[in-house]
Amino acid sequence: MSEAEAGAPSQRFVLIVLFLVIAMNLFDRQLINILAQDIKVDMALTDAELGLLTGTAFGLFKAIFSIPVGAWADRGNKPRILGGLVALSSAFSILSGIAGSFFGLVIARVGVGVGESAGVPVATAIVRDNVPKRATGAIALAMAGNPVGTFLAFLVGGAIADRWGWRFAFFVAGPPGLVLAWILATKLRNVSAERASTAVGSNWIGGTLQLVRKPMLRRLMFATAGSMFMVSAASAWIPAFFIRAHGLGTAQVGLFGAIAIGIGGSIGTLSGIVCDRARPRIRHCESAMMILATLGALPFAFLMVFSQNVAAALAAYFIYNVLAYAWPAPTIRLIQDAVEPHQRALALALCSAVGMIAALGIGVPLIGWISDLISARYGLRSIGIALVSVLLIAIAMAFVSHLLVLKALLNSAEPAVVDSDKSARSSDKSLKF
């Protein structure tokens, strides 16, 4: 064992830090969703304006910056780059609470989006560098921060907003991320540094075009877009729907949303561990998992919107999140395996950018626009009807895309995914799940 390896942080420490980073990213991102109805009332916004605020302002700029930042991370020091992103996102989250106008809040959300631009692609690339064996399960553990961060945003954000107002919730969101940024920059080692010489050139546009030419990655772009839409659209509009249609308060919706997304979503993200355990018996288990999850989510999407019984609607929302949040580890593993090791952050950033543009840049404001259009006829339930109408398209896109991915894998001469990278270091310490 070399001196560098002896001083390296353990796999467990790396996963804990990255879990917390992803959780804080999602806390900053989802906080505005539980606060949306309060912001709408305070600033007298339409649903279309609210959709631009919760969707486009964040998602479009996150998508734009994620590709060059992902390419930069593939060539540079991933932990330090990720630390800088987390610090930027946390600072603009605090500024969101200071904003005195709709335009000011839009600018703050743009800053949060830029800060989160390639957070998950870089974080999961670090996971794969540090834990090359049983990678799908390792990614699943890190990505469990996704629903946990949303859980905290809904629970803590809802409670704070109910007592002290929506602005104070943003003030609470920033400081923990600044601490994590310091840990990333000073405590994590850039494991991929020894492979830097094999990386693609500095022209990130050329690298992106090279990836777009891969048929498998194009299928996975659409699969990612559908899955991200299923999660993002529901998170953005379901809290407002329950407040309007069922008369719940912000704190109540925060609690129920925290349970549905935090616990239900966390169960869903463990799909990666299920895939690792099922691999000896099921070939291409990541694709099989995603086909079942997307199809299974469909009836619960209808039930959570059209049920007149609030308990049944909340139960459906819980199960919907279990199935919708199954996507990260299997899909990320498929994306990483479709490219070379030095292209992983860029490949996931590219797929995520497509997903962000579809889900937050277009989908979330489109749902708000449709809601405004049909509100005269459907009243307080207009947002739910608009949501489920657009969700149908997203679910169909994810389902069909994963069917095509599985078909391509079955027709390929390549062997099924194995538990370790060809580039795995012989000194790697296995991680028990």
C-alpha positions as CSV (number, residue, x, y, z in Angstrom):
1,M,0.0,0.0,0.0
2,S,1.4,3.4,-1.0
3,E,1.7,6.3,1.4
4,A,-1.1,8.1,-0.5
5,E,-3.4,5.2,-0.2
6,A,-2.6,4.8,3.5
7,G,-3.6,8.4,4.2
8,A,-6.8,8.2,2.1
9,P,-10.2,8.5,3.8
10,S,-12.1,5.3,4.0
11,Q,-14.9,4.3,1.6
12,R,-17.4,4.7,4.4
13,F,-16.3,8.3,5.1
14,V,-16.4,9.2,1.4
15,L,-19.9,7.8,1.1
16,I,-21.1,9.6,4.2
17,V,-19.8,12.9,3.0
18,L,-21.3,12.5,-0.5
19,F,-24.6,11.4,1.0
20,L,-24.6,14.6,3.0
21,V,-23.7,16.7,0.0
22,I,-26.5,15.3,-2.1
23,A,-28.9,15.7,0.8
24,M,-27.9,19.4,1.2
25,N,-28.2,19.9,-2.6
26,L,-31.8,18.5,-2.5
27,F,-32.6,20.5,0.7
28,D,-31.6,23.8,-1.1
29,R,-33.4,22.7,-4.3
30,Q,-36.7,21.4,-2.8
31,L,-37.1,24.0,0.0
32,I,-38.8,26.4,-2.4
33,N,-41.5,23.7,-3.3
34,I,-42.9,23.5,0.3
35,L,-42.7,27.3,0.5
36,A,-44.3,27.9,-3.0
37,Q,-47.8,28.5,-1.8
38,D,-46.6,31.0,0.9
39,I,-44.4,32.8,-1.7
40,K,-47.3,32.9,-4.2
41,V,-49.6,34.6,-1.7
42,D,-46.9,37.0,-0.3
43,M,-45.8,38.1,-3.8
44,A,-49.2,37.8,-5.5
45,L,-47.8,35.4,-8.2
46,T,-49.7,33.4,-10.8
47,D,-49.2,29.7,-11.2
48,A,-47.2,30.3,-14.4
49,E,-44.9,32.7,-12.5
50,L,-44.6,30.2,-9.7
51,G,-43.6,27.5,-12.2
52,L,-40.9,29.8,-13.7
53,L,-39.6,30.4,-10.1
54,T,-39.6,26.8,-8.9
55,G,-38.7,25.3,-12.3
56,T,-37.1,27.3,-15.1
57,A,-35.0,29.7,-13.0
58,F,-33.3,26.8,-11.3
59,G,-33.5,24.0,-13.9
60,L,-32.5,25.9,-17.0
61,F,-29.3,27.3,-15.6
62,K,-28.4,24.1,-13.8
63,A,-28.7,22.3,-17.2
64,I,-26.7,24.9,-19.1
65,F,-23.7,24.9,-16.6
66,S,-23.8,21.2,-15.8
67,I,-22.1,20.0,-19.1
68,P,-19.0,22.2,-19.0
69,V,-18.6,21.7,-15.3
70,G,-19.0,18.0,-15.7
71,A,-16.3,18.0,-18.4
72,W,-14.1,20.1,-16.1
73,A,-14.5,17.7,-13.2
74,D,-13.5,14.7,-15.4
75,R,-10.2,16.4,-16.0
76,G,-9.7,18.2,-12.6
77,N,-9.9,17.7,-8.9
78,K,-13.4,16.4,-8.4
79,P,-13.7,16.9,-4.6
80,R,-12.5,20.6,-4.8
81,I,-14.7,21.3,-7.7
82,L,-17.7,19.8,-5.9
83,G,-16.8,21.8,-2.8
84,G,-16.9,25.0,-4.8
85,L,-20.3,24.1,-6.2
86,V,-21.8,23.3,-2.8
87,A,-20.5,26.6,-1.4
88,L,-22.0,28.6,-4.3
89,S,-25.4,26.9,-3.9
90,S,-25.5,27.4,-0.2
91,A,-24.6,31.1,-0.5
92,F,-27.4,31.8,-3.0
93,S,-29.9,29.8,-0.9
94,I,-29.3,32.3,1.9
95,L,-29.7,35.2,-0.6
96,S,-33.1,33.7,-1.6
97,G,-34.4,34.7,1.8
98,I,-33.2,38.3,1.3
99,A,-34.9,38.8,-2.1
100,G,-37.5,41.5,-2.0
101,S,-39.1,40.9,-5.4
102,F,-40.0,38.2,-7.8
103,F,-37.1,39.2,-10.0
104,G,-34.7,39.1,-7.1
105,L,-35.9,35.6,-6.1
106,V,-35.5,34.4,-9.7
107,I,-31.8,35.6,-9.7
108,A,-31.2,33.8,-6.3
109,R,-32.7,30.6,-7.7
110,V,-30.5,30.9,-10.8
111,G,-27.5,31.1,-8.5
112,V,-28.6,27.9,-6.6
113,G,-29.1,26.2,-10.0
114,V,-25.5,27.1,-11.1
115,G,-24.2,25.9,-7.8
116,E,-25.9,22.6,-8.2
117,S,-25.1,22.3,-11.9
118,A,-23.0,19.2,-11.8
119,G,-23.3,18.2,-8.2
120,V,-24.7,14.8,-8.6
121,P,-22.6,13.9,-11.7
122,V,-19.4,14.8,-9.9
123,A,-20.5,13.2,-6.6
124,T,-21.4,9.9,-8.2
125,A,-18.2,9.9,-10.3
126,I,-16.3,10.3,-7.0
127,V,-18.3,7.3,-5.7
128,R,-17.3,5.2,-8.7
129,D,-13.6,6.2,-8.3
130,N,-13.6,5.3,-4.6
131,V,-15.9,2.3,-4.6
132,P,-15.4,0.4,-7.9
133,K,-16.8,-2.8,-6.5
134,R,-20.5,-3.2,-6.0
135,A,-20.9,0.3,-7.5
136,T,-24.6,0.3,-8.0
137,G,-25.2,-0.2,-4.3
138,A,-22.6,2.4,-3.4
139,I,-24.3,4.9,-5.7
140,A,-27.6,4.0,-4.1
141,L,-26.3,4.8,-0.7
142,A,-25.0,8.2,-1.8
143,M,-28.1,9.0,-3.8
144,A,-30.3,8.2,-0.7
145,G,-29.4,11.7,0.2
146,N,-31.8,12.8,-2.5
147,P,-35.0,11.9,-0.7
148,V,-33.5,12.6,2.7
149,G,-32.7,16.1,1.6
150,T,-36.2,16.5,0.4
151,F,-37.5,15.1,3.7
152,L,-35.6,17.7,5.6
153,A,-36.7,20.5,3.2
154,F,-40.4,19.6,3.6
155,L,-40.3,18.9,7.3
156,V,-37.9,21.6,8.6
157,G,-38.9,24.1,5.9
158,G,-42.6,23.7,6.4
159,A,-42.3,24.0,10.2
160,I,-40.1,27.1,10.0
161,A,-42.3,28.8,7.4
162,D,-45.4,28.0,9.5
163,R,-43.8,29.7,12.5
164,W,-41.4,32.4,11.3
165,G,-42.2,32.8,7.6
166,W,-40.8,31.5,4.4
167,R,-37.7,33.8,4.3
168,F,-36.3,32.4,7.5
169,A,-36.3,28.9,6.1
170,F,-33.8,30.0,3.4
171,F,-31.5,31.5,6.1
172,V,-31.4,28.1,7.8
173,A,-30.5,26.2,4.6
174,G,-27.2,27.8,3.8
175,P,-24.6,27.3,6.6
176,P,-24.5,23.5,6.7
177,G,-23.5,23.4,3.0
178,L,-20.6,25.8,3.7
179,V,-19.3,23.4,6.2
180,L,-19.6,20.5,3.8
181,A,-17.8,22.5,1.1
182,W,-14.8,22.8,3.4
183,I,-14.7,19.1,4.1
184,L,-14.9,18.3,0.4
185,A,-12.0,20.6,-0.4
186,T,-9.7,19.5,2.4
187,K,-10.5,15.9,3.4
188,L,-11.3,14.0,0.2
189,R,-8.6,12.8,-2.2
190,N,-8.9,13.1,-6.0
191,V,-8.6,9.3,-6.7
192,S,-8.9,9.8,-10.5
193,A,-5.8,12.0,-10.6
194,E,-3.6,9.1,-11.7
195,R,-5.9,8.6,-14.7
196,A,-6.0,12.3,-15.7
197,S,-3.6,11.7,-18.6
198,T,-6.1,9.4,-20.3
199,A,-8.9,12.0,-20.2
200,V,-10.4,13.5,-23.3
201,G,-9.1,16.9,-24.4
202,S,-10.1,20.3,-23.0
203,N,-12.8,20.9,-25.6
204,W,-15.9,20.0,-23.7
205,I,-18.1,20.7,-26.7
206,G,-16.2,18.0,-28.7
207,G,-16.4,15.6,-25.8
208,T,-20.2,16.2,-25.5
209,L,-20.7,15.6,-29.2
210,Q,-18.7,12.4,-28.9
211,L,-21.1,11.2,-26.2
212,V,-24.2,12.3,-28.1
213,R,-23.2,10.0,-31.0
214,K,-23.5,7.0,-28.8
215,P,-26.9,5.3,-29.4
216,M,-27.1,3.9,-25.9
217,L,-26.4,7.2,-24.3
218,R,-29.1,8.9,-26.4
219,R,-31.7,6.3,-25.1
220,L,-30.5,6.9,-21.5
221,M,-30.9,10.7,-22.0
222,F,-34.6,10.2,-22.6
223,A,-34.9,7.6,-19.8
224,T,-33.2,10.1,-17.4
225,A,-35.5,12.9,-18.5
226,G,-38.6,10.9,-17.9
227,S,-37.5,9.8,-14.5
228,M,-36.4,13.2,-13.4
229,F,-39.7,14.6,-14.6
230,M,-41.6,12.1,-12.5
231,V,-39.8,13.2,-9.4
232,S,-39.4,16.9,-10.0
233,A,-42.9,17.7,-11.2
234,A,-44.6,15.9,-8.3
235,S,-42.3,17.5,-5.8
236,A,-42.9,21.0,-7.2
237,W,-46.7,20.9,-7.4
238,I,-48.1,18.2,-5.0
239,P,-47.6,20.4,-1.9
240,A,-49.6,23.2,-3.4
241,F,-52.2,20.7,-4.6
242,F,-52.8,19.3,-1.1
243,I,-53.0,22.8,0.4
244,R,-55.6,23.9,-2.2
245,A,-57.6,20.7,-2.8
246,H,-57.6,19.2,0.7
247,G,-57.2,22.3,2.9
248,L,-54.0,21.2,4.6
249,G,-51.6,23.8,6.2
250,T,-48.0,24.3,5.1
251,A,-46.7,22.5,8.2
252,Q,-49.0,19.6,7.6
253,V,-48.1,19.2,4.0
254,G,-44.4,19.6,5.0
255,L,-44.8,16.6,7.5
256,F,-46.7,14.4,5.1
257,G,-44.4,15.3,2.2
258,A,-41.4,14.6,4.3
259,I,-42.7,11.1,5.1
260,A,-43.7,10.4,1.5
261,I,-40.5,11.6,-0.1
262,G,-38.1,11.1,2.8
263,I,-39.1,7.6,3.8
264,G,-40.8,6.4,0.6
265,G,-38.1,7.9,-1.6
266,S,-35.3,6.5,0.5
267,I,-36.8,3.0,0.1
268,G,-36.9,3.6,-3.6
269,T,-33.3,4.6,-3.8
270,L,-32.2,1.3,-2.3
271,S,-33.1,-0.2,-5.7
272,G,-29.3,-0.1,-6.4
273,I,-28.6,-2.5,-3.5
274,V,-31.4,-4.8,-4.8
275,C,-29.7,-4.7,-8.2
276,D,-26.3,-5.7,-6.8
277,R,-27.9,-8.6,-4.9
278,A,-30.0,-9.8,-7.9
279,R,-27.2,-9.6,-10.4
280,P,-26.3,-13.3,-10.2
281,R,-29.9,-14.3,-11.0
282,I,-31.2,-11.5,-13.3
283,R,-29.2,-10.3,-16.3
284,H,-29.3,-6.5,-16.9
285,C,-31.2,-6.1,-13.6
286,E,-30.8,-2.3,-13.7
287,S,-33.0,-2.1,-16.8
288,A,-35.5,-4.6,-15.5
289,M,-35.8,-2.7,-12.3
290,M,-36.6,0.6,-14.1
291,I,-39.1,-0.9,-16.4
292,L,-41.1,-2.3,-13.5
293,A,-40.8,0.9,-11.4
294,T,-41.9,3.3,-14.1
295,L,-44.9,1.1,-15.1
296,G,-45.9,0.6,-11.4
297,A,-45.9,4.4,-10.7
298,L,-48.7,5.1,-13.2
299,P,-51.8,4.0,-11.2
300,F,-50.5,5.8,-8.0
301,A,-50.0,9.0,-10.0
302,F,-53.8,9.0,-10.8
303,L,-54.8,8.0,-7.3
304,M,-52.8,10.7,-5.5
305,V,-54.6,13.4,-7.6
306,F,-58.1,12.1,-8.2
307,S,-58.8,10.4,-4.8
308,Q,-61.3,12.5,-2.8
309,N,-60.0,10.9,0.4
310,V,-57.0,12.7,1.7
311,A,-55.6,9.6,3.5
312,A,-55.8,7.5,0.3
313,A,-54.2,10.4,-1.7
314,L,-51.3,10.6,0.8
315,A,-50.8,6.8,0.8
316,A,-50.7,6.9,-3.0
317,Y,-48.2,9.7,-2.9
318,F,-46.0,7.6,-0.6
319,I,-46.0,4.6,-2.9
320,Y,-45.6,6.8,-6.0
321,N,-42.4,8.2,-4.4
322,V,-41.1,4.7,-3.6
323,L,-41.4,3.8,-7.3
324,A,-40.3,7.2,-8.8
325,Y,-37.2,7.4,-6.6
326,A,-36.0,4.0,-7.8
327,W,-34.4,5.6,-10.8
328,P,-31.0,7.1,-9.6
329,A,-28.7,4.2,-8.9
330,P,-29.7,1.9,-11.7
331,T,-29.9,4.7,-14.3
332,I,-26.6,6.3,-13.2
333,R,-24.9,2.9,-13.3
334,L,-26.2,2.3,-16.9
335,I,-24.9,5.8,-17.9
336,Q,-21.5,5.2,-16.4
337,D,-21.2,1.8,-18.0
338,A,-22.1,3.2,-21.4
339,V,-18.9,5.5,-21.4
340,E,-15.2,5.4,-20.5
341,P,-14.3,5.9,-16.9
342,H,-12.8,9.4,-17.7
343,Q,-16.2,10.5,-19.2
344,R,-18.5,9.6,-16.3
345,A,-19.2,13.0,-14.9
346,L,-19.7,14.5,-18.3
347,A,-22.0,11.7,-19.4
348,L,-24.2,12.0,-16.4
349,A,-24.1,15.8,-16.6
350,L,-25.3,15.6,-20.2
351,C,-28.2,13.2,-19.3
352,S,-29.1,15.3,-16.3
353,A,-29.0,18.5,-18.4
354,V,-31.6,17.0,-20.8
355,G,-33.7,15.9,-17.8
356,M,-33.5,19.3,-16.1
357,I,-34.5,21.1,-19.3
358,A,-37.4,18.7,-19.8
359,A,-38.5,18.6,-16.1
360,L,-37.8,22.0,-14.6
361,G,-37.1,24.2,-17.6
362,I,-40.3,23.1,-19.5
363,G,-42.4,20.7,-17.5
364,V,-42.9,22.5,-14.2
365,P,-43.9,25.9,-15.7
366,L,-46.0,24.1,-18.4
367,I,-48.0,22.5,-15.6
368,G,-48.5,25.9,-14.0
369,W,-49.6,27.4,-17.3
370,I,-52.1,24.6,-17.9
371,S,-53.4,25.0,-14.4
372,D,-54.1,28.7,-15.0
373,L,-55.8,27.8,-18.3
374,I,-58.2,25.3,-16.8
375,S,-58.7,26.9,-13.3
376,A,-62.0,28.4,-14.3
377,R,-63.4,25.0,-14.9
378,Y,-61.7,22.8,-12.3
379,G,-61.1,25.3,-9.5
380,L,-58.7,24.3,-6.7
381,R,-58.0,20.9,-8.4
382,S,-56.7,22.4,-11.6
383,I,-53.1,22.1,-10.6
384,G,-53.5,18.3,-9.9
385,I,-55.2,17.7,-13.2
386,A,-52.5,19.6,-15.0
387,L,-49.8,17.6,-13.1
388,V,-51.1,14.2,-13.9
389,S,-51.8,15.1,-17.5
390,V,-48.1,15.9,-18.1
391,L,-46.9,13.1,-15.8
392,L,-48.4,10.6,-18.2
393,I,-46.0,11.8,-20.9
394,A,-43.0,11.5,-18.6
395,I,-43.9,8.0,-17.4
396,A,-44.4,6.8,-20.9
397,M,-41.0,8.3,-22.0
398,A,-39.1,6.7,-19.2
399,F,-40.8,3.3,-19.7
400,V,-40.3,3.1,-23.5
401,S,-36.7,4.4,-23.2
402,H,-35.7,1.7,-20.7
403,L,-37.4,-0.9,-22.9
404,L,-35.2,0.2,-25.7
405,V,-32.1,0.2,-23.5
406,L,-32.9,-3.4,-22.4
407,K,-33.5,-4.5,-26.0
408,A,-30.1,-3.0,-27.0
409,L,-28.3,-4.7,-24.1
410,L,-29.9,-8.1,-24.9
411,N,-28.9,-7.8,-28.6
412,S,-25.3,-6.7,-27.6
413,A,-22.4,-9.0,-27.5
414,E,-21.1,-7.3,-24.4
415,P,-21.3,-9.3,-21.2
416,A,-23.7,-8.3,-18.4
417,V,-22.5,-5.6,-15.9
418,V,-20.0,-7.0,-13.5
419,D,-19.3,-6.0,-9.9
420,S,-16.0,-4.3,-10.5
421,D,-14.4,-1.9,-13.0
422,K,-11.6,-3.1,-15.2
423,S,-9.7,-0.1,-13.8
424,A,-10.3,-1.0,-10.2
425,R,-7.1,-0.9,-8.1
426,S,-5.9,-4.2,-6.7
427,S,-5.6,-2.5,-3.3
428,D,-9.3,-1.6,-3.2
429,K,-11.0,-2.5,0.1
430,S,-14.5,-4.0,-0.4
431,L,-17.4,-2.2,1.2
432,K,-20.1,-4.2,2.9
433,F,-23.7,-3.1,2.5
